[in-house]
Amino acid sequence: MDNFVNDNTCDAAMPCPDLDNAIHTLRENERYLRSVADSAPNAVISSDNQGKITFANKAVKSIFGYSIREVMGKSITLLIPERFVGKHLSGME
């Protein structure tokens, strides 16, 4: 068992090629997703299970008047017309 652990983990002082490759791939995938989403004419918005915005594309600015930075981490209800907020919130329960 000790050999398995030693062979499949990385020491903090040593490079970890598998982890480095995974991080590189993740960053490349994020760049690709961002470029696809930013080319869309419609707003692309994602929120977590608490309703906090975790992703938004550039169209958010032209459609809602907020920059990506302004909406990130905010409640999705910021972008929902007031008359629909109650139904949205009840659906989150």
Protein Blocks (a to p, Z undefined) as FASTA:
>chain_A
ZZmmmmmcccfkbccfklmmmmmmmmmmmmmmmmmmmmpmbdcddddfkopafbdcfklm
mmnopafklmgopafklmgcfklmmmmmmmmZZ
